[in-house]
Structure formats: C-alpha cells, structure tokens
C-alpha cells in the first residue's frame, strides 16, 4: 500500500492542466457504445472508474480501443449483447447504476457486482423503478445492494417514480436505457431533484447523440424506440478534481493556474470559483482556465447548501478549517453512502489534524481559526478524503502521512504529480 508524506509550508506556483471530466467521460463512452456507428472521444479521463465503464460496455458488445492517452474510439452496439461473464464494476457507483438498466436491453441474464465499497452502496430505488417498467431484477442478497441480477428481454416502458434526493445516478441510468424501450416512459420525481447538474450533463450527452428526452419540472418523458447516432466528443476539464488544487492555492496564499476548465461548463462543481471568491481569494475565471492569484490572510467562513455539488464537500470542509469563524455546510446527508461514510471520515481524519468538525441534522459545522498539525491519515479507501487531507496537509504544521493513497486513482491518477509540479513538498513511498 502506497503512502504520501507531505510537509506543510510550501508556496505553490505554476500551471497545470485539469484532469478530464469523469462525468463527461462516463457518459460519452456509454452513449457512444449504444450508437450505430463509430465515435471518437478526445481528451478522455483514464482512471479506475472509467476503466470499469469501458469493461462493462465491452462486455455488452461495444468495440472500444484507446489510442494513446488522448483518444478513445468506440464502435457502438445498438442492441446490447448478453455479457459472457459477470460485469465487475470495480468501486464505480456510476458504472453499476448507469449499466444496470442497459443490461435489461440484452436478451439474456446479466450479473453486476464490484468491490467491497460498491457492494455497500444502495441500488434499491433503481431496481424498484426498473420493476415498474417491466424489468425483472433483484439484489442477490435481498438487501438492495450489489451483486445485482438483471433479466433481459427489453424494457416495457410506462410510468415509474423516483426520489430526486437519493442519487441522480439512478435517473441517468434510466435515461440511457429507456429511449430504447418498447413503449414511451415517464419518470416522475417524487422529491426535489438534487445533483441536478449531473442530470443536465446526461441530457446534453443524449442530445448530442440525437436522443430526445423531455424534462419539465419533476417529470421526464422519454419517447420509445429511439436510435443513438454516433457523435465525437472533446472532454472538458473536471471542476470537482481541480477544486483540490484551487483550494490548495487559496489556503497557502499561492498563485496557480489550472487549464482546461470551461467558463460555460454544465458542471455544478464550477461553483468552487464562487466559494473561493466569497472566502476572499483572488480568482480569475477565463474562457478555459481558472487562476488563483492569492487570498486574504483571514479567509471568510462559508455557509453553503451542497445538495447539487456533494463532491465538493470534502474540499470545502478543509477550506472551512482555515477560515476565521464558524462554517456551516448543509445538505450533506447523502455523503454517508459514497465510497466511504464521508461524514465519519471527514470528522475523524480532520480531527486528527486538530480541526473542530461536527455533524448535526444534515449539516457539517466547522470551527475555523485554528492551525492544523501534521498527522497520520487513513482515507477510508476514499479518493476524495485522501485528496482533501493532502490539501489540508499543505498548510498544516509539520509532516502528514497519508496511507493507502492508491485510492486516488479512482478519479485523479495524476493528483500527486500535479501537486509536485506546483511545488508541493510531497514524497510517495
């Protein structure tokens, strides 16, 4: 197991390219795999989660080839094939939730599973929705969690209801598969839609592949028997991953630029720019970059509702530790069901560094104003916890050791390299 040693106190400087968007790469690969033709995906992200999606799409009949680090070429299979073996989704919640409905379009039976953390993640709302649309599927342990069995033969269509505040990934999975249902489909949201920007990215991807979905308030209407058309994609930079670098520059009063972040992005996590500005950072938002030019000595506390940007909670918690007052981050309850229980992980690991972090009624409450100290960190197998603690370590006194950092490969394999390029004192061993 790899570990990082990070010495606090270094100023960061320079420019790096943001990692490609994981959300866009997942969706481009899946939509291209369902298209009747060949699609090129340029500047894709290569990471553990994307590898899981590529494996799954190949098992359903798509031809997918990588050409260096800059191009994925996909030859689609509009009629998914019955997979020859169990589909291993690794620890990618996106993969299993996007692919499960597509398996219903194959003729035979599909079995989907994954690693230990994935087998703890809920699937019941998606399985219930598929049942309502005429698909026989179930959890093998009867607990609503993977492994999952899906009986193929098509999707009847009809009407189903989903909560909008559990996981937008369930909605995306249905939106990928139901355009090829035998009848029209209506998905009714029984609650407010959280993580809406991720659904908007899905709808944009579908439009690019000439698939029609009508969305009006809390209702999706999906016409049946549609065909995906091939489409070429250029993947933009990932705001949720780049947020760690931008936050690092803010708390260390450094000057860095992150290229490849689009000003007009659909990504909800682009609000990190507003968060940093509100705290007192000098942030320049260009057409295709974000530049942090330093920050005030005493950062302002934050008061945020993160229901639409849950992936930013770990890095915002770190920012709050270095503010000069009490910060409140609301809408964080769903973080208990990520790669780890992120509420517990953030509370325990940041507390080791001297932070005051509490949880009450769907809120994180963080008392800033103190200074953090180096500590030994266990990231709970969670990439975002590992990266958040690495950012905190850059401003902490002394030396921080982060164990089991290979989990970072789930989303941002070049994170350590990019920190070093910007001047951080990091040793990997």
Steps between C-alpha positions, in 0.01 A plus 500: 500500500640836395522797734571870469717718720406867468688784667298814558613853429587497129367769268350370177559654160463415133242355265355151455230350281182391675425129478224427248147488637407161641128569462534594133730207422264241654205636305683538170621139513156359583308706244760419233476130590125510429540681167482344156843601379840625610563784744827663605547625856794738526673602823326225701574430863682175570443387858367199689135602470523562126676166453200336668260667257714399200506137620124497545427650158735253333318212669175635355644491148665837438841515335714741700865577429736752657744684275760643735376720783308739277240291316246227563327360191166328551318279251150478637269205549144642486357168619693410817629145508461262792828529694713184491594533867421695815541876447754624754432869562796541735411768754320721248148591607450682171584188301262262676215751514536604135551149363235308697203639298687446173541130586120470481528566124708184445329167437650299784584535868763743630671498839670816627721532806808684619743561782429510870399866513273466195321204656399730787337760275122511460331390176144437620338816354636415154392136523150603607474746210610234251245257645229759436616524138469125446856388577565208732806579712606451857780518755645154562523569874148647505635814668477739206877493448729327246542237368210571263327261259317643197280290273513630143238504229437872481335779695121524472482870579222668691512714811734482797577719798837583652611721783713784369700531821660153519734476200486668161692198370179295511332756276792506257496120473130502408549785254766300314286187462136608471533672159524143363200373696202342323267778616535859615632551852413758763725549803330699774719655769328478837739749664717793399781401261840520667828483304302646210813606306596134455161431343548803275831353381317175421229684305764692306679174412174344381424804282840471339413141406160610360301347785197698615398538863242754615551632852246729660535566869472165671410290196715335233323379186707266283363398158555133418691315226760771447841445343827641626706667227881510521657822625855621560581647841773724640505460878540817705688527828355376828406771750451257790856367469654839421331641812766333714776693323308828510431456871865418565604827337242690703601375845872541426454847342659372178469587131407215263307450179299189409440467126211325329219619728225645283320816609168381349522147642185315608691356796340600827839490670600814313352680802838444666600827330222686684584324827865607481413857405253520787773392741736771378705338225599697191369273223511567126252294297610488138330338203692177556694541825471597866781693666539556873721802564517481876257564783438721801683406819180410686258305283130562552291208631256329265128428523403270215235254387688228312208285380590569136876464551558224757847418365621843613418440865839348599703783351261765634535346845876548475458860385273563798769379740715797396225764514466743789162392633233231503410345163183303431477258206142377453344222296770244572294201617554302179875500562453207734445281191799593284825301466518537876279655763646840417345668803675262735821502294526880487421535869752240614790585268483880521463471878833316509652816351344720768188614314167549674243324280150401612192354333141584591173471308641470147764769568874508549599768749866598492673738738779673313768730627742247636806349338520136398786266581644208311353158575470145372196479275300199385277605209245219546562384142347825374675705232342829602586455866863427406524809277324724752740399776795553264380857446465554874853365550644773275407760764549284810798526734752224452462180309187309400498136395205381291473123469340295219510784248448269203129575544573834328524306173122467510460852359828698475804277438726803437409685820833437673695585186310827460558599863872443450499700175349790694776484762347301785741302719363151445675165526327182384624173638 
